[in-house]
Every structure is written in C-alpha cells, then in structure tokens.
Amino acid sequence: MSEADWRAVLAGRDDLTVWAMAPGAAPEDPQTLPRDALNQLPGPVVAAGLDVAPRPVPCVPLAGTTHVVALPHVAAIPMLRQEHPVALTRGAEVAMAGYLVQAPQFDGVLLVLGQETCWSHISAGEVVSFQTFLTPQLADALKAKPTRLDAAFDAALGETLSRPERLAQHLASTHASGTGQIVAHLIGAEIAAAKPYWLGQRIVVLGADPDPYIRALTAQGATVETASLDEALLGGFHAAWSQATA
C-alpha cells in the first residue's frame, strides 16, 4: 500500500464495512469484517460509527475528524447527536455529507437506510433535526421474510400506519397466521412516527433496498426520489479524508 492509500470504514453493531481507497482509482467492493478487526487494519483509516464525542445539531454533517488515542492510525468522524428525542446518526452523517456534495442546494428530508433508519431534515447545508428507528434490527430479530410489494403489503402497512399503538398485536397476528408481513407492519409504525419528516416535504431515500419505503410513502401522497447510498457514503468519506489531510 502506498502512502497515499487509505481505508474508509463504516462501523456497524457487530461488523465493519471497509473500502480500500486509492487516488485515481474506483474503490473495489467493500469487505465485511468483525468489528474488533479495526485495530488490525493498516492505516491510515477514516472511520464512522465509532463512539467518539458526537456533535449536536443543528450543524453541518461533517466538520473535521477526531484522533482516536487508542488507535493512532484511525481518524474518526463524529456522529451527530440530538437531545429531544435523544438520537445518534451512527454513520448516516457520512451519507448526508456525500449527498450534499452532489446536491449542495438540497432542502428537504434525507432518509438513510442502514442498520438503523435515519430521517434528517436538511436546510442551508445543515442537519436541522433527525430521527432514528431500529426497524431493520427489529426485522432481523423477528426473522422477517423477504418483502413482497403487493396488496398484502399495502394492507398490513395501512393497518399499522392507522393504528401504530397496536404494532405488537399486529406482529403477533402475523406470526400466528404465517402471512409474513412483519416488515410492512414495522414500516407502517415508522412512517406513522416520522410523519413530520415526510408530510409536505421533498424526500430523497438513500439505501440498497428503498422500494418498500418508496411504496409506503408514495401511497401517502409524498414526493420521493432515490439516490445511491454507496455513492453518498464514498463521497462523504472522501470529504472527511480531505478535511483530515488538509
């Protein structure tokens, strides 16, 4: 590895997504490694999702990196923190920053789909506020089946969207009936709670599988666009690398 090469790392709950970066070359597909492999990666490393001091909103998504004392080869991107309700972006700030590199005049809501979902209100280049949801982790814990976007999905989503307080009962019924609409019910509850973030807003979804959210939101009359999560993440990591090496 040359001195100019580096690695971009997104830390999840249990694993790391690692891109090998080199000047003038497109990054290869990322590796997935155990979370404790961070100290074994050759440096330099720019990492997001680590437990370093977060930055309070409202603020720009990126504002430099924090040197990790225990891992001298790692420069950590601070998460963003909101006090009411309490929330952390856990790496979504990198995708926000990367998207704003592509669309600096964007004003609206970015929905980042990862191990958590993060709805952020963006205005004048700043993250004004955000909400996070554990929907993907709940789906994994409940061993949700792959989602088919059909009339059954719409019915389950609408059922919980209209009565989100009955989510636990709806999930129990789904388990008992074997209809496999766990994801629809979970998204219905999320959409209900996130209504201030999509009602009347321009929404851009960043995620590997945005279709369930697009279907759910458009059914409510929302205007929804999509963009590449990988491109946004890599754009954000490049911006962080530039700040770290300036």
N, C-alpha and C positions, 0 to 999 in steps of 0.2 A: 504494500500500500504506500503510495506517495504521500508526501507531507500535505498535499492539497486535498487528499481524500478524507472523507468523514462519514459518520453514520447518523441517520435520523432515527429516533426511537420513540414509539408511542407505547407507553406502559399501560396495560390493562389490569384487571383484577388479579389475574394469575399468570399472565404472559406478556411478552414483548413483541411488538411488530417492528422489524428492523429493516431499513432500507440502506444499502451501500451507495453512497453518493460520490460522484467524481465529476470534476469540471469538464464540460463539453460532452458529456455522455448521459443518456437517459438512464435513470435508475432501473435496476432489474426488479423482478417481482420480489416483494418483501419476504423475509424469513419470519417464522414464528418461533420464539424461544421462551424457555421458562423465565419468569420474572427475575429470579436470582442470578440470571446469566449476565446482568448488566455490568457487573464488576469484571467480567471476563472479556468483554468486547474491547477490541483495540480502539484507541482514541484517535482523533477527537470525536466526541459524541455530543449531539444536541438532542435532549430528551424532553418529552412532555408527559404529563400524567404522574409525575413524581410528587412526593409530599414535601414540597418546599413552600415557603411563605407565599400565600396567594395574594392577588391584587384585588381590591374592592372595586366594584362597578359603581357608577359609570366610568369607563376608561376605554382606551384603545385595546384591541385584543392582544397585541404584543408590545412590550416596552423593555427590551433587553432580556438577558438571561441571568440566572443565579448560579454562581460557582458552587458545586457540591463538594464540601470539605472532605468527606469520606471517600469520594471518588474523583480525584483531581482531573481525570480526563473527561468528565461529564459537565456540560453546561445545561442547566435545567430551565425550561420555560415555565414561569409561574402560572398556575391556574388562576382563574377569576373566581371571586367569591361574592355571593350576595347574602345579605343579612336576613331579609324578610321576603319570602321564606328562605331559610338557610339553604344554600346550594353551592356546589363547586363544578366547574366546567370539565375537569378531568381529561384534558386534551382537546376538547372541542374548540378551545380558543385558537388552536393552530389552524383548524379548518376555517374558522371565521376570518382569520387574518389572511389566509391564502385566497379565499373567495374575494375579499376586498381588494387584493392586489389586481384581480381580474376585473372587478366592478367597483371602483373606488367611490362612485356616486350612489351606491345601493342604499335604499332606505326602505326598511321593511323588516321581515322576520326570516331568520335562517333557522332551519330545522336540521340539526346534525344527528344522524342515526349511527350510533355505535353501540358499545356495551351498555350505555345509557343513552336516552334521547335527550337532546338539549334544544330548547326553543329560546332563541335570543332575539331581542328587539335591537335592531341596528339603526342608528341615525347619526349623520355627520361623521362617519368613520368610527363611532364609538359603540360599545356594547352598553346600552342603556339599562337593560334588565334581562334576566333569563330565568327559565325554569327547567329543571331536570326531572326525568322519570326513569324508573327501573323496569320499564316494560320489557325490554329484551331479556333481562336477567330473570324476571318472573316467568316469561315464556319458556326459558331454558329449564328453570326449576320445576315447572309443571309439565315438562316433556311435551310441549306443544307440537302438533303435527304440522307439516308444511301447509301454508295458507293457500287455499283456492279462492280466487276473487270471483265469487258467483253470488247468486241470490241468497244463499245460506249465510255467506259472509256479511252481506248487507243487512240481513235480518238480525243477526247476532250483534253486529256493531250498533245498529239503531236501538236495539233493546237496552244495551248498557249505556249508550250515549244519553238516552232519555231518562234512565234510572241508574245513575252511576253508584248510588248507595247500595244497590243490590248486586254489585260485582261478585262478591264471594258466593252468593247464592247462584248466580248465573254460571260461574265456573264449576260449582258442584253439579249443576244440572248437565253441563256439557260433559263432565267426566262420566256421569251416570248414563247418559244417552249415547256416548261414543260418537257424537257428531263432529268433534274436532274443531270447534270454533273458539278455542282459547285465545288465540291471537286477536280475533275480531272483538271479543269482549274486552280484552286488555286495552286495545287501541281505542275502543269506544269510551272507556273510562278516562284514558289520557286526553282524548280530544275534548271531552266534557270539561276537564280541569284546565286545559290550555286555551279555552275559548277566547280569553282576552288577547291571546297571541295570534289568532288567525282570523277573528271576525273583522272584516273590512280591511285586512292587511294584504300586502303583497308578500307571498311566501315562496322561498326557494328551499327545496329539500336536497340535502347532501347525504347520500347513503348508497350502499351497494344494492339494496332492495327497497326502493322508495314506493313501489306500486301500491301496497296496502294503505299507506298514508295518503297517497295521491287520490285513491278511490274514496277513502273516508272523508277527506277534506273537500273534494270537488262535489261530493254528494250534499255537502252543507252550503254549497254556493261559493266556496273560497276559490281564489285565483292562485294556482300552484304552478311553479316551474321547478325544473330539476337541474342539477349541475353535478359534476364528478367529484365525489368525496376524495378519491385518491389525488386528483389534480389539486384540489384545495389544500389537502394536508401537505403535499410536497411543496406547493407554493408558500405555505406558512412556514415550513421548516427552512426553506431557502431564505426567507426574510429573517428568520431568527438567526441563521448562520451568518448572514451579512451583518446583523447587529453584534453578534458575538465576536466577530473578527474585525470589526471596524476600528 
